[in-house]
Amino acid sequence: MYVDRSINEDDCNLFSCLSRNPWLAQWIFLILSVLVLIWILTTTLILSILVLMWICCDTMATAVLQYIPAEVSLPLG
């Protein structure tokens, strides 16, 4: 019994591999979904930190302009 194991051009592409192994396509989709989720969460965290730093720096820079000196109370009498 002879089995022809010659490599065919049609059998060496990604789509034929995915069609023969549907679980592989599911794993690839799952990994890509997780990577996209991690990217979105990381981007959100970095942008949140940048906004908080901007608010802190802006508050410190404008605090001098908003300073109102306290009135000096003189003793009556």
Secondary structure, 3 states (H helix, E strand, C coil): CCCCCCCCHHHHCHHHHHHHCHHHHHHHHHHHHHHHHHHHHHHHHHHHHHHHHHHHHHHHHHHCCCCCCCCCCCCCC
